[in-house]
């Protein structure tokens, strides 16, 4: 958990208004590991002596429960007040965004925005099948909606309810509606949220928001603090290149592609030592892919099946059996389907990416098998078998031994019959560095036909 230095309530007052400002960060799109790091780095860098407050602009459909909890823990431990602001018009703070908005010291929304639909299914819980028997309300009447839930779903739902109610009680907001947002996926518009005590302010712009909350008291690390935000400059905090890179590679589809490229790059390097580039690129891609998967909710059974499938495909290339190839394709496909362990749609693998990787693997397997098939049916071009039957020319000869010129090289040779320099012979065998030669058949026939 992030450690913060305690700051007394009197310290901000010692600074002049000209020295103070408000930091603004934007959480747009799915909430994942990159978002959590972006928020954490901004909160850590915000000095309570200079930063009056941090505006957390939200426009998110939800995301990973682990990243959401990391952001909430950092907001609760921040020595600088955090103002949640669902903006601009048309934005929403659904699912995980609702929890984060409840955790902020001041909750605000722009007109034309909404929040809610905070059921655990949206942040990683398995979906619930409706029961054939209706449930009963407090009066004993039948109530529409899902019936008896399985134990795991009920456990996750109750945990989510307890969590969001604790945030609502901490910030003195509507806890009953928060529970409704979890259990029934309820949603609210900005004005309705204000009327029901879910948020504190409705404002069109960040400047208007700062003017409306000026003088409001908030509780920061157990101490009461009065905000002095009217007219303060707003400084946007852009994500660093590292966070942008992390946001890119933690997309499950990108991580999946990086891992596939990495594995095949290393395979190519091992099969062709010295090419260097495939090995370097493959190693970098594989490390980045594994790092990204380590930050995502990965099902390690799915990862193991994928790696096993790739191993079977490689084995099929060197030992064609068909069974290994089909088994590898099935294991790879099943592993890819199980790889990401969450029901959040923003962090699901695309079937297009899985299909593309599968087609590429089949294509590579087909090319490799074709290459192996052709190589096995080509004549041998190196080693002892390649020299047998090759012609040679006698350079010098004494008795049954001498030297011959074969394939552009001088060899020591022997034969069962005397030979003469300049005579053409044929290589019959090799023992160590000694060639066994014999007269070429055409030469032998020609000599027998002489009168």
CORCOR-V257289 format. One record per pair of residues at least 4 apart in sequence whose C-alpha atoms are under 6 Angstrom apart, sorted by sequence separation. I is the first residue (numbers start at 1). J is the second residue. D is the distance in whole Angstrom. If there is no record, write none. Layout:
{{I:J:D} {I:J:D}}
//
This chain:
{{31:35:6} {37:41:6} {47:51:6} {74:78:6} {87:91:5} {93:97:4} {94:98:6} {121:125:4} {136:140:5} {137:141:6} {168:172:6} {180:184:5} {181:185:5} {188:192:6} {189:193:6} {194:198:6} {219:223:5} {239:243:6} {246:250:6} {252:256:6} {258:262:6} {261:265:6} {269:273:5} {278:282:6} {279:283:6} {282:286:6} {285:289:6} {300:304:6} {305:309:6} {315:319:6} {316:320:5} {323:327:6} {324:328:6} {328:332:6} {331:335:6} {335:339:6} {351:355:6} {352:356:6} {382:386:5} {397:401:6} {398:402:6} {405:409:6} {430:434:6} {93:98:5} {120:125:5} {121:126:6} {136:141:5} {149:154:6} {168:173:5} {181:186:4} {188:193:6} {193:198:5} {194:199:5} {203:208:6} {219:224:5} {249:254:5} {381:386:5} {397:402:4} {405:410:5} {430:435:5} {101:107:6} {121:127:6} {136:142:5} {180:186:6} {193:199:6} {203:209:5} {218:224:6} {249:255:5} {380:386:6} {396:402:5} {404:410:6} {430:436:6} {135:142:6} {136:143:6} {168:175:5} {218:225:5} {396:403:5} {404:411:5} {429:436:5} {135:143:6} {217:225:5} {316:324:5} {395:403:5} {403:411:6} {428:436:5} {217:226:4} {269:278:6} {316:325:5} {395:404:5} {403:412:5} {428:437:5} {165:175:5} {216:226:6} {269:279:5} {394:404:4} {403:413:5} {427:437:4} {215:226:6} {216:227:6} {393:404:5} {402:413:5} {426:437:5} {135:147:5} {215:227:5} {312:324:5} {313:325:5} {393:405:5} {401:413:6} {426:438:5} {134:147:5} {214:227:6} {215:228:6} {265:278:5} {266:279:5} {392:405:5} {401:414:4} {425:438:5} {426:439:6} {214:228:5} {265:279:6} {392:406:5} {400:414:5} {425:439:4} {426:440:5} {214:229:5} {313:328:5} {400:415:5} {425:440:5} {130:146:5} {131:147:5} {214:230:5} {266:282:5} {312:328:5} {84:101:5} {130:147:6} {131:148:6} {265:282:4} {98:116:6} {161:179:5} {400:418:6} {210:229:5} {211:230:4} {309:328:4} {399:418:6} {84:104:6} {210:230:5} {262:282:4} {83:104:6} {89:110:6} {92:113:5} {94:115:5} {262:283:6} {413:434:5} {415:436:6} {82:104:5} {83:105:6} {89:111:6} {90:112:5} {91:113:5} {92:114:5} {93:115:5} {94:116:5} {95:117:5} {309:331:5} {412:434:5} {413:435:4} {414:436:5} {415:437:5} {82:105:5} {83:106:5} {84:107:5} {85:108:5} {86:109:5} {87:110:5} {89:112:5} {90:113:5} {92:115:5} {94:117:6} {95:118:4} {174:197:5} {262:285:5} {309:332:5} {413:436:6} {415:438:6} {81:105:6} {84:108:6} {85:109:5} {89:113:6} {173:197:6} {174:198:5} {262:286:4} {173:198:5} {396:421:5} {305:331:5} {306:332:4} {395:421:5} {53:80:6} {56:83:6} {58:85:6} {258:285:5} {259:286:5} {394:421:5} {53:81:5} {54:82:5} {55:83:5} {56:84:5} {57:85:5} {58:86:5} {68:96:6} {72:100:6} {394:422:5} {22:51:6} {53:82:6} {54:83:6} {56:85:6} {57:86:6} {306:335:5} {393:422:6} {394:423:5} {20:50:5} {21:51:5} {22:52:6} {24:54:6} {27:57:6} {30:60:6} {259:289:5} {305:335:5} {393:423:6} {20:51:6} {21:52:6} {22:53:5} {23:54:5} {24:55:5} {25:56:5} {26:57:5} {27:58:5} {28:59:5} {29:60:5} {31:62:6} {36:67:6} {258:289:5} {393:424:5} {22:54:6} {28:60:5} {30:62:6} {31:63:4} {32:64:6} {48:80:6} {59:91:5} {62:94:6} {303:335:6} {392:424:6} {30:63:5} {59:92:5} {60:93:5} {61:94:5} {62:95:5} {302:335:4} {392:425:5} {33:67:6} {59:93:6} {62:96:5} {255:289:5} {391:425:6} {392:426:6} {32:67:5} {36:71:5} {62:97:6} {391:426:5} {302:338:5} {303:339:6} {390:426:6} {12:49:5} {120:157:6} {255:292:6} {302:339:5} {389:426:6} {390:427:6} {389:427:5} {388:427:5} {299:339:5} {388:428:6} {298:339:6} {299:340:6} {250:292:5} {298:340:5} {299:341:5} {249:292:6} {297:340:6} {298:341:5} {297:341:5} {317:368:6} {317:369:6} {65:123:5} {64:123:5} {63:123:6} {118:181:5} {119:182:4} {103:167:6} {117:181:5} {118:182:5} {102:167:6} {116:181:6} {119:185:6} {118:185:6} {117:185:4} {117:186:5} {116:186:6} {117:187:6} {116:187:4} {115:187:6} {115:188:6} {114:188:5} {114:189:4} {113:189:6} {114:190:6} {113:190:6} {111:190:6} {109:190:6} {108:199:6} {107:199:5} {108:200:6} {110:202:6} {107:200:5} {108:201:5} {109:202:5} {110:203:5} {108:202:6} {110:204:5} {253:349:6} {252:349:6} {34:243:6} {21:232:5} {23:234:6} {24:235:6} {25:236:6} {21:233:5} {22:234:5} {23:235:5} {24:236:5} {25:237:5} {34:246:6} {23:236:6} {24:237:6} {34:247:5} {9:225:6} {124:342:5} {124:343:5} {124:344:6} {123:344:6} {122:344:5}}
//
